[in-house]
Amino acid sequence: NSFQKIDQPGLSDKQIAERVRLDERTVTEIRCVDERDCYSLDEWEKAIEFKRRATLEWSALALKRPDLKPE
C-alpha cells in the first residue's frame, strides 16, 4: 500500500480485518476489487493470456505431453 515503509511488510488481510473489525473474507474482497481498478482491461487480458499459456506449458512439461504446449 502507499503508506507501507520499504523495510516493513504490509499487513495481511487477517491483520487488517482485526483492526477494522471485519471478517477476513470481506477484507480480501475489498482488496481484490481495489486492485482490479488499478489496471486497464488490456492489462487484465494480457495477464489472463499469460496465465493460460503458462498453465499449458507447465501441463505439457509435467505430463510429458508436448501436444499441450501452446504455439
PDB file of N, CA, C and O in Angstrom, chain B, residues numbered from 101:
ATOM      1  N   ASN B 101       0.831  -1.191   0.000  1.00  0.00           N
ATOM      2  CA  ASN B 101       0.000   0.000   0.000  1.00  0.00           C
ATOM      3  C   ASN B 101       0.866   1.240   0.000  1.00  0.00           C
ATOM      4  O   ASN B 101       2.070   1.157   0.238  1.00  0.00           O
ATOM      5  N   SER B 102       0.275   2.376  -0.261  1.00  0.00           N
ATOM      6  CA  SER B 102       1.051   3.607  -0.420  1.00  0.00           C
ATOM      7  C   SER B 102       1.644   4.120   0.885  1.00  0.00           C
ATOM      8  O   SER B 102       2.543   4.962   0.861  1.00  0.00           O
ATOM      9  N   PHE B 103       1.163   3.634   2.013  1.00  0.00           N
ATOM     10  CA  PHE B 103       1.697   4.073   3.302  1.00  0.00           C
ATOM     11  C   PHE B 103       2.725   3.093   3.862  1.00  0.00           C
ATOM     12  O   PHE B 103       3.286   3.324   4.933  1.00  0.00           O
ATOM     13  N   GLN B 104       2.967   2.021   3.152  1.00  0.00           N
ATOM     14  CA  GLN B 104       3.881   0.983   3.607  1.00  0.00           C
ATOM     15  C   GLN B 104       5.322   1.461   3.509  1.00  0.00           C
ATOM     16  O   GLN B 104       5.723   2.062   2.513  1.00  0.00           O
ATOM     17  N   LYS B 105       6.098   1.188   4.558  1.00  0.00           N
ATOM     18  CA  LYS B 105       7.509   1.550   4.545  1.00  0.00           C
ATOM     19  C   LYS B 105       8.296   0.436   3.866  1.00  0.00           C
ATOM     20  O   LYS B 105       7.908  -0.731   3.924  1.00  0.00           O
ATOM     21  N   ILE B 106       9.388   0.796   3.230  1.00  0.00           N
ATOM     22  CA  ILE B 106      10.181  -0.162   2.464  1.00  0.00           C
ATOM     23  C   ILE B 106      10.677  -1.314   3.326  1.00  0.00           C
ATOM     24  O   ILE B 106      10.683  -2.462   2.882  1.00  0.00           O
ATOM     25  N   ASP B 107      11.091  -1.022   4.548  1.00  0.00           N
ATOM     26  CA  ASP B 107      11.673  -2.065   5.395  1.00  0.00           C
ATOM     27  C   ASP B 107      10.641  -2.807   6.234  1.00  0.00           C
ATOM     28  O   ASP B 107      11.012  -3.599   7.100  1.00  0.00           O
ATOM     29  N   GLN B 108       9.354  -2.569   5.998  1.00  0.00           N
ATOM     30  CA  GLN B 108       8.312  -3.243   6.763  1.00  0.00           C
ATOM     31  C   GLN B 108       7.301  -3.880   5.815  1.00  0.00           C
ATOM     32  O   GLN B 108       6.848  -3.241   4.865  1.00  0.00           O
ATOM     33  N   PRO B 109       6.949  -5.133   6.071  1.00  0.00           N
ATOM     34  CA  PRO B 109       5.946  -5.763   5.216  1.00  0.00           C
ATOM     35  C   PRO B 109       4.574  -5.139   5.453  1.00  0.00           C
ATOM     36  O   PRO B 109       4.319  -4.569   6.514  1.00  0.00           O
ATOM     37  N   GLY B 110       3.703  -5.248   4.471  1.00  0.00           N
ATOM     38  CA  GLY B 110       2.336  -4.757   4.631  1.00  0.00           C
ATOM     39  C   GLY B 110       1.548  -5.672   5.553  1.00  0.00           C
ATOM     40  O   GLY B 110       2.003  -6.761   5.901  1.00  0.00           O
ATOM     41  N   LEU B 111       0.387  -5.229   5.937  1.00  0.00           N
ATOM     42  CA  LEU B 111      -0.473  -6.034   6.798  1.00  0.00           C
ATOM     43  C   LEU B 111      -1.160  -7.120   5.977  1.00  0.00           C
ATOM     44  O   LEU B 111      -1.478  -6.922   4.804  1.00  0.00           O
ATOM     45  N   SER B 112      -1.379  -8.248   6.600  1.00  0.00           N
ATOM     46  CA  SER B 112      -2.139  -9.312   5.943  1.00  0.00           C
ATOM     47  C   SER B 112      -3.624  -8.950   5.990  1.00  0.00           C
ATOM     48  O   SER B 112      -4.032  -8.070   6.747  1.00  0.00           O
ATOM     49  N   ASP B 113      -4.416  -9.628   5.186  1.00  0.00           N
ATOM     50  CA  ASP B 113      -5.859  -9.392   5.216  1.00  0.00           C
ATOM     51  C   ASP B 113      -6.421  -9.690   6.606  1.00  0.00           C
ATOM     52  O   ASP B 113      -7.331  -9.006   7.076  1.00  0.00           O
ATOM     53  N   LYS B 114      -5.878 -10.706   7.253  1.00  0.00           N
ATOM     54  CA  LYS B 114      -6.342 -11.060   8.603  1.00  0.00           C
ATOM     55  C   LYS B 114      -6.048  -9.931   9.588  1.00  0.00           C
ATOM     56  O   LYS B 114      -6.900  -9.580  10.404  1.00  0.00           O
ATOM     57  N   GLN B 115      -4.843  -9.363   9.513  1.00  0.00           N
ATOM     58  CA  GLN B 115      -4.481  -8.268  10.412  1.00  0.00           C
ATOM     59  C   GLN B 115      -5.362  -7.041  10.169  1.00  0.00           C
ATOM     60  O   GLN B 115      -5.797  -6.386  11.116  1.00  0.00           O
ATOM     61  N   ILE B 116      -5.620  -6.739   8.912  1.00  0.00           N
ATOM     62  CA  ILE B 116      -6.486  -5.600   8.589  1.00  0.00           C
ATOM     63  C   ILE B 116      -7.891  -5.850   9.131  1.00  0.00           C
ATOM     64  O   ILE B 116      -8.503  -4.963   9.726  1.00  0.00           O
ATOM     65  N   ALA B 117      -8.391  -7.055   8.923  1.00  0.00           N
ATOM     66  CA  ALA B 117      -9.736  -7.405   9.391  1.00  0.00           C
ATOM     67  C   ALA B 117      -9.863  -7.205  10.897  1.00  0.00           C
ATOM     68  O   ALA B 117     -10.867  -6.679  11.376  1.00  0.00           O
ATOM     69  N   GLU B 118      -8.850  -7.623  11.635  1.00  0.00           N
ATOM     70  CA  GLU B 118      -8.878  -7.449  13.090  1.00  0.00           C
ATOM     71  C   GLU B 118      -8.899  -5.971  13.466  1.00  0.00           C
ATOM     72  O   GLU B 118      -9.605  -5.575  14.393  1.00  0.00           O
ATOM     73  N   ARG B 119      -8.133  -5.162  12.756  1.00  0.00           N
ATOM     74  CA  ARG B 119      -8.059  -3.725  13.071  1.00  0.00           C
ATOM     75  C   ARG B 119      -9.350  -2.982  12.759  1.00  0.00           C
ATOM     76  O   ARG B 119      -9.743  -2.078  13.497  1.00  0.00           O
ATOM     77  N   VAL B 120     -10.007  -3.357  11.676  1.00  0.00           N
ATOM     78  CA  VAL B 120     -11.222  -2.630  11.272  1.00  0.00           C
ATOM     79  C   VAL B 120     -12.506  -3.375  11.644  1.00  0.00           C
ATOM     80  O   VAL B 120     -13.609  -2.947  11.304  1.00  0.00           O
ATOM     81  N   ARG B 121     -12.341  -4.482  12.340  1.00  0.00           N
ATOM     82  CA  ARG B 121     -13.470  -5.276  12.834  1.00  0.00           C
ATOM     83  C   ARG B 121     -14.392  -5.770  11.718  1.00  0.00           C
ATOM     84  O   ARG B 121     -15.614  -5.639  11.787  1.00  0.00           O
ATOM     85  N   LEU B 122     -13.769  -6.335  10.697  1.00  0.00           N
ATOM     86  CA  LEU B 122     -14.494  -7.007   9.623  1.00  0.00           C
ATOM     87  C   LEU B 122     -13.980  -8.434   9.546  1.00  0.00           C
ATOM     88  O   LEU B 122     -12.921  -8.747  10.090  1.00  0.00           O
ATOM     89  N   ASP B 123     -14.728  -9.303   8.868  1.00  0.00           N
ATOM     90  CA  ASP B 123     -14.204 -10.654   8.686  1.00  0.00           C
ATOM     91  C   ASP B 123     -13.153 -10.629   7.572  1.00  0.00           C
ATOM     92  O   ASP B 123     -13.171  -9.765   6.696  1.00  0.00           O
ATOM     93  N   GLU B 124     -12.252 -11.588   7.631  1.00  0.00           N
ATOM     94  CA  GLU B 124     -11.116 -11.627   6.702  1.00  0.00           C
ATOM     95  C   GLU B 124     -11.566 -11.721   5.245  1.00  0.00           C
ATOM     96  O   GLU B 124     -10.962 -11.097   4.374  1.00  0.00           O
ATOM     97  N   ARG B 125     -12.602 -12.482   4.975  1.00  0.00           N
ATOM     98  CA  ARG B 125     -13.081 -12.642   3.594  1.00  0.00           C
ATOM     99  C   ARG B 125     -13.540 -11.304   3.013  1.00  0.00           C
ATOM    100  O   ARG B 125     -13.280 -11.019   1.844  1.00  0.00           O
ATOM    101  N   THR B 126     -14.212 -10.493   3.805  1.00  0.00           N
ATOM    102  CA  THR B 126     -14.667  -9.179   3.338  1.00  0.00           C
ATOM    103  C   THR B 126     -13.480  -8.291   2.999  1.00  0.00           C
ATOM    104  O   THR B 126     -13.485  -7.600   1.980  1.00  0.00           O
ATOM    105  N   VAL B 127     -12.467  -8.309   3.852  1.00  0.00           N
ATOM    106  CA  VAL B 127     -11.263  -7.505   3.600  1.00  0.00           C
ATOM    107  C   VAL B 127     -10.581  -7.968   2.317  1.00  0.00           C
ATOM    108  O   VAL B 127     -10.150  -7.143   1.512  1.00  0.00           O
ATOM    109  N   THR B 128     -10.483  -9.264   2.122  1.00  0.00           N
ATOM    110  CA  THR B 128      -9.866  -9.803   0.906  1.00  0.00           C
ATOM    111  C   THR B 128     -10.647  -9.360  -0.327  1.00  0.00           C
ATOM    112  O   THR B 128     -10.055  -8.973  -1.335  1.00  0.00           O
ATOM    113  N   GLU B 129     -11.964  -9.416  -0.249  1.00  0.00           N
ATOM    114  CA  GLU B 129     -12.789  -9.000  -1.386  1.00  0.00           C
ATOM    115  C   GLU B 129     -12.586  -7.513  -1.692  1.00  0.00           C
ATOM    116  O   GLU B 129     -12.467  -7.130  -2.856  1.00  0.00           O
ATOM    117  N   ILE B 130     -12.545  -6.686  -0.662  1.00  0.00           N
ATOM    118  CA  ILE B 130     -12.323  -5.247  -0.858  1.00  0.00           C
ATOM    119  C   ILE B 130     -10.969  -5.009  -1.519  1.00  0.00           C
ATOM    120  O   ILE B 130     -10.864  -4.205  -2.445  1.00  0.00           O
ATOM    121  N   ARG B 131      -9.935  -5.703  -1.050  1.00  0.00           N
ATOM    122  CA  ARG B 131      -8.596  -5.538  -1.622  1.00  0.00           C
ATOM    123  C   ARG B 131      -8.572  -5.956  -3.089  1.00  0.00           C
ATOM    124  O   ARG B 131      -7.988  -5.268  -3.926  1.00  0.00           O
ATOM    125  N   CYS B 132      -9.203  -7.072  -3.394  1.00  0.00           N
ATOM    126  CA  CYS B 132      -9.200  -7.564  -4.778  1.00  0.00           C
ATOM    127  C   CYS B 132      -9.940  -6.611  -5.710  1.00  0.00           C
ATOM    128  O   CYS B 132      -9.483  -6.361  -6.825  1.00  0.00           O
ATOM    129  N   VAL B 133     -11.065  -6.082  -5.273  1.00  0.00           N
ATOM    130  CA  VAL B 133     -11.808  -5.124  -6.094  1.00  0.00           C
ATOM    131  C   VAL B 133     -10.964  -3.877  -6.311  1.00  0.00           C
ATOM    132  O   VAL B 133     -10.921  -3.336  -7.416  1.00  0.00           O
ATOM    133  N   ASP B 134     -10.298  -3.423  -5.265  1.00  0.00           N
ATOM    134  CA  ASP B 134      -9.441  -2.242  -5.379  1.00  0.00           C
ATOM    135  C   ASP B 134      -8.304  -2.482  -6.367  1.00  0.00           C
ATOM    136  O   ASP B 134      -7.999  -1.614  -7.186  1.00  0.00           O
ATOM    137  N   GLU B 135      -7.680  -3.649  -6.295  1.00  0.00           N
ATOM    138  CA  GLU B 135      -6.573  -3.954  -7.202  1.00  0.00           C
ATOM    139  C   GLU B 135      -7.052  -4.020  -8.646  1.00  0.00           C
ATOM    140  O   GLU B 135      -6.324  -3.630  -9.559  1.00  0.00           O
ATOM    141  N   ARG B 136      -8.259  -4.505  -8.855  1.00  0.00           N
ATOM    142  CA  ARG B 136      -8.800  -4.586 -10.212  1.00  0.00           C
ATOM    143  C   ARG B 136      -8.938  -3.213 -10.850  1.00  0.00           C
ATOM    144  O   ARG B 136      -8.737  -3.061 -12.055  1.00  0.00           O
ATOM    145  N   ASP B 137      -9.275  -2.229 -10.057  1.00  0.00           N
ATOM    146  CA  ASP B 137      -9.461  -0.875 -10.587  1.00  0.00           C
ATOM    147  C   ASP B 137      -8.153  -0.217 -11.003  1.00  0.00           C
ATOM    148  O   ASP B 137      -8.170   0.818 -11.669  1.00  0.00           O
ATOM    149  N   CYS B 138      -7.033  -0.794 -10.626  1.00  0.00           N
ATOM    150  CA  CYS B 138      -5.724  -0.197 -10.935  1.00  0.00           C
ATOM    151  C   CYS B 138      -5.241  -0.532 -12.341  1.00  0.00           C
ATOM    152  O   CYS B 138      -4.322   0.115 -12.843  1.00  0.00           O
ATOM    153  N   TYR B 139      -5.836  -1.519 -12.979  1.00  0.00           N
ATOM    154  CA  TYR B 139      -5.351  -1.975 -14.273  1.00  0.00           C
ATOM    155  C   TYR B 139      -6.423  -1.822 -15.347  1.00  0.00           C
ATOM    156  O   TYR B 139      -7.617  -1.950 -15.077  1.00  0.00           O
ATOM    157  N   SER B 140      -5.978  -1.550 -16.557  1.00  0.00           N
ATOM    158  CA  SER B 140      -6.912  -1.443 -17.682  1.00  0.00           C
ATOM    159  C   SER B 140      -7.350  -2.840 -18.122  1.00  0.00           C
ATOM    160  O   SER B 140      -6.742  -3.843 -17.748  1.00  0.00           O
ATOM    161  N   LEU B 141      -8.398  -2.886 -18.911  1.00  0.00           N
ATOM    162  CA  LEU B 141      -8.885  -4.161 -19.433  1.00  0.00           C
ATOM    163  C   LEU B 141      -7.809  -4.853 -20.263  1.00  0.00           C
ATOM    164  O   LEU B 141      -7.672  -6.075 -20.209  1.00  0.00           O
ATOM    165  N   ASP B 142      -7.050  -4.081 -21.026  1.00  0.00           N
ATOM    166  CA  ASP B 142      -5.965  -4.665 -21.825  1.00  0.00           C
ATOM    167  C   ASP B 142      -4.961  -5.396 -20.944  1.00  0.00           C
ATOM    168  O   ASP B 142      -4.511  -6.489 -21.287  1.00  0.00           O
ATOM    169  N   GLU B 143      -4.612  -4.799 -19.815  1.00  0.00           N
ATOM    170  CA  GLU B 143      -3.659  -5.440 -18.907  1.00  0.00           C
ATOM    171  C   GLU B 143      -4.234  -6.726 -18.333  1.00  0.00           C
ATOM    172  O   GLU B 143      -3.521  -7.721 -18.202  1.00  0.00           O
ATOM    173  N   TRP B 144      -5.526  -6.716 -17.988  1.00  0.00           N
ATOM    174  CA  TRP B 144      -6.156  -7.930 -17.472  1.00  0.00           C
ATOM    175  C   TRP B 144      -6.169  -9.023 -18.531  1.00  0.00           C
ATOM    176  O   TRP B 144      -5.909 -10.188 -18.229  1.00  0.00           O
ATOM    177  N   GLU B 145      -6.472  -8.650 -19.776  1.00  0.00           N
ATOM    178  CA  GLU B 145      -6.484  -9.644 -20.847  1.00  0.00           C
ATOM    179  C   GLU B 145      -5.093 -10.208 -21.089  1.00  0.00           C
ATOM    180  O   GLU B 145      -4.952 -11.408 -21.326  1.00  0.00           O
ATOM    181  N   LYS B 146      -4.062  -9.370 -21.035  1.00  0.00           N
ATOM    182  CA  LYS B 146      -2.680  -9.853 -21.181  1.00  0.00           C
ATOM    183  C   LYS B 146      -2.336 -10.822 -20.053  1.00  0.00           C
ATOM    184  O   LYS B 146      -1.704 -11.852 -20.285  1.00  0.00           O
ATOM    185  N   ALA B 147      -2.752 -10.490 -18.837  1.00  0.00           N
ATOM    186  CA  ALA B 147      -2.469 -11.356 -17.688  1.00  0.00           C
ATOM    187  C   ALA B 147      -3.176 -12.699 -17.826  1.00  0.00           C
ATOM    188  O   ALA B 147      -2.598 -13.744 -17.528  1.00  0.00           O
ATOM    189  N   ILE B 148      -4.420 -12.667 -18.276  1.00  0.00           N
ATOM    190  CA  ILE B 148      -5.174 -13.910 -18.467  1.00  0.00           C
ATOM    191  C   ILE B 148      -4.493 -14.784 -19.512  1.00  0.00           C
ATOM    192  O   ILE B 148      -4.353 -15.992 -19.317  1.00  0.00           O
ATOM    193  N   GLU B 149      -4.070 -14.183 -20.616  1.00  0.00           N
ATOM    194  CA  GLU B 149      -3.389 -14.939 -21.672  1.00  0.00           C
ATOM    195  C   GLU B 149      -2.057 -15.494 -21.174  1.00  0.00           C
ATOM    196  O   GLU B 149      -1.712 -16.638 -21.471  1.00  0.00           O
ATOM    197  N   PHE B 150      -1.313 -14.698 -20.423  1.00  0.00           N
ATOM    198  CA  PHE B 150      -0.043 -15.160 -19.862  1.00  0.00           C
ATOM    199  C   PHE B 150      -0.273 -16.370 -18.960  1.00  0.00           C
ATOM    200  O   PHE B 150       0.448 -17.363 -19.060  1.00  0.00           O
ATOM    201  N   LYS B 151      -1.264 -16.295 -18.087  1.00  0.00           N
ATOM    202  CA  LYS B 151      -1.550 -17.400 -17.167  1.00  0.00           C
ATOM    203  C   LYS B 151      -1.995 -18.642 -17.929  1.00  0.00           C
ATOM    204  O   LYS B 151      -1.616 -19.759 -17.577  1.00  0.00           O
ATOM    205  N   ARG B 152      -2.805 -18.446 -18.977  1.00  0.00           N
ATOM    206  CA  ARG B 152      -3.266 -19.584 -19.779  1.00  0.00           C
ATOM    207  C   ARG B 152      -2.085 -20.292 -20.433  1.00  0.00           C
ATOM    208  O   ARG B 152      -1.979 -21.518 -20.386  1.00  0.00           O
ATOM    209  N   ARG B 153      -1.194 -19.503 -21.044  1.00  0.00           N
ATOM    210  CA  ARG B 153      -0.028 -20.080 -21.717  1.00  0.00           C
ATOM    211  C   ARG B 153       0.908 -20.757 -20.707  1.00  0.00           C
ATOM    212  O   ARG B 153       1.424 -21.843 -20.973  1.00  0.00           O
ATOM    213  N   ALA B 154       1.124 -20.129 -19.569  1.00  0.00           N
ATOM    214  CA  ALA B 154       1.996 -20.704 -18.543  1.00  0.00           C
ATOM    215  C   ALA B 154       1.432 -22.028 -18.040  1.00  0.00           C
ATOM    216  O   ALA B 154       2.179 -22.979 -17.812  1.00  0.00           O
ATOM    217  N   THR B 155       0.120 -22.088 -17.868  1.00  0.00           N
ATOM    218  CA  THR B 155      -0.521 -23.319 -17.415  1.00  0.00           C
ATOM    219  C   THR B 155      -0.364 -24.422 -18.454  1.00  0.00           C
ATOM    220  O   THR B 155      -0.066 -25.566 -18.112  1.00  0.00           O
ATOM    221  N   LEU B 156      -0.565 -24.078 -19.721  1.00  0.00           N
ATOM    222  CA  LEU B 156      -0.407 -25.074 -20.783  1.00  0.00           C
ATOM    223  C   LEU B 156       1.037 -25.553 -20.884  1.00  0.00           C
ATOM    224  O   LEU B 156       1.286 -26.745 -21.065  1.00  0.00           O
ATOM    225  N   GLU B 157       1.982 -24.635 -20.768  1.00  0.00           N
ATOM    226  CA  GLU B 157       3.394 -25.022 -20.826  1.00  0.00           C
ATOM    227  C   GLU B 157       3.752 -25.941 -19.664  1.00  0.00           C
ATOM    228  O   GLU B 157       4.452 -26.938 -19.845  1.00  0.00           O
ATOM    229  N   TRP B 158       3.271 -25.602 -18.473  1.00  0.00           N
ATOM    230  CA  TRP B 158       3.546 -26.440 -17.308  1.00  0.00           C
ATOM    231  C   TRP B 158       2.920 -27.821 -17.501  1.00  0.00           C
ATOM    232  O   TRP B 158       3.554 -28.839 -17.223  1.00  0.00           O
ATOM    233  N   SER B 159       1.676 -27.851 -17.978  1.00  0.00           N
ATOM    234  CA  SER B 159       0.999 -29.134 -18.203  1.00  0.00           C
ATOM    235  C   SER B 159       1.760 -29.983 -19.209  1.00  0.00           C
ATOM    236  O   SER B 159       1.934 -31.184 -19.002  1.00  0.00           O
ATOM    237  N   ALA B 160       2.213 -29.371 -20.294  1.00  0.00           N
ATOM    238  CA  ALA B 160       2.956 -30.103 -21.321  1.00  0.00           C
ATOM    239  C   ALA B 160       4.226 -30.706 -20.737  1.00  0.00           C
ATOM    240  O   ALA B 160       4.574 -31.848 -21.039  1.00  0.00           O
ATOM    241  N   LEU B 161       4.913 -29.939 -19.904  1.00  0.00           N
ATOM    242  CA  LEU B 161       6.156 -30.416 -19.301  1.00  0.00           C
ATOM    243  C   LEU B 161       5.885 -31.487 -18.246  1.00  0.00           C
ATOM    244  O   LEU B 161       6.505 -32.551 -18.262  1.00  0.00           O
ATOM    245  N   ALA B 162       4.962 -31.204 -17.333  1.00  0.00           N
ATOM    246  CA  ALA B 162       4.685 -32.116 -16.221  1.00  0.00           C
ATOM    247  C   ALA B 162       4.087 -33.432 -16.694  1.00  0.00           C
ATOM    248  O   ALA B 162       4.394 -34.489 -16.142  1.00  0.00           O
ATOM    249  N   LEU B 163       3.244 -33.375 -17.700  1.00  0.00           N
ATOM    250  CA  LEU B 163       2.576 -34.581 -18.189  1.00  0.00           C
ATOM    251  C   LEU B 163       3.313 -35.233 -19.352  1.00  0.00           C
ATOM    252  O   LEU B 163       2.883 -36.258 -19.883  1.00  0.00           O
ATOM    253  N   LYS B 164       4.434 -34.619 -19.739  1.00  0.00           N
ATOM    254  CA  LYS B 164       5.215 -35.107 -20.877  1.00  0.00           C
ATOM    255  C   LYS B 164       4.327 -35.235 -22.109  1.00  0.00           C
ATOM    256  O   LYS B 164       4.328 -36.244 -22.813  1.00  0.00           O
ATOM    257  N   ARG B 165       3.560 -34.151 -22.338  1.00  0.00           N
ATOM    258  CA  ARG B 165       2.641 -34.097 -23.476  1.00  0.00           C
ATOM    259  C   ARG B 165       2.952 -32.848 -24.287  1.00  0.00           C
ATOM    260  O   ARG B 165       2.301 -31.821 -24.097  1.00  0.00           O
ATOM    261  N   PRO B 166       3.930 -32.908 -25.187  1.00  0.00           N
ATOM    262  CA  PRO B 166       4.285 -31.728 -25.974  1.00  0.00           C
ATOM    263  C   PRO B 166       3.128 -31.181 -26.800  1.00  0.00           C
ATOM    264  O   PRO B 166       3.136 -30.013 -27.189  1.00  0.00           O
ATOM    265  N   ASP B 167       2.133 -32.022 -27.069  1.00  0.00           N
ATOM    266  CA  ASP B 167       0.979 -31.553 -27.842  1.00  0.00           C
ATOM    267  C   ASP B 167       0.146 -30.519 -27.085  1.00  0.00           C
ATOM    268  O   ASP B 167      -0.657 -29.810 -27.691  1.00  0.00           O
ATOM    269  N   LEU B 168       0.328 -30.427 -25.778  1.00  0.00           N
ATOM    270  CA  LEU B 168      -0.409 -29.447 -24.984  1.00  0.00           C
ATOM    271  C   LEU B 168       0.247 -28.072 -25.001  1.00  0.00           C
ATOM    272  O   LEU B 168      -0.387 -27.071 -24.667  1.00  0.00           O
ATOM    273  N   LYS B 169       1.524 -28.027 -25.392  1.00  0.00           N
ATOM    274  CA  LYS B 169       2.256 -26.764 -25.361  1.00  0.00           C
ATOM    275  C   LYS B 169       1.660 -25.779 -26.359  1.00  0.00           C
ATOM    276  O   LYS B 169       1.413 -26.137 -27.510  1.00  0.00           O
ATOM    277  N   PRO B 170       1.422 -24.520 -25.921  1.00  0.00           N
ATOM    278  CA  PRO B 170       0.841 -23.530 -26.834  1.00  0.00           C
ATOM    279  C   PRO B 170       1.807 -23.183 -27.955  1.00  0.00           C
ATOM    280  O   PRO B 170       3.024 -23.291 -27.808  1.00  0.00           O
ATOM    281  N   GLU B 171       1.240 -22.767 -29.065  1.00  0.00           N
ATOM    282  CA  GLU B 171       2.069 -22.418 -30.232  1.00  0.00           C
ATOM    283  C   GLU B 171       2.696 -21.064 -30.069  1.00  0.00           C
ATOM    284  O   GLU B 171       3.424 -20.610 -30.952  1.00  0.00           O
TER     285      GLU B 171
END
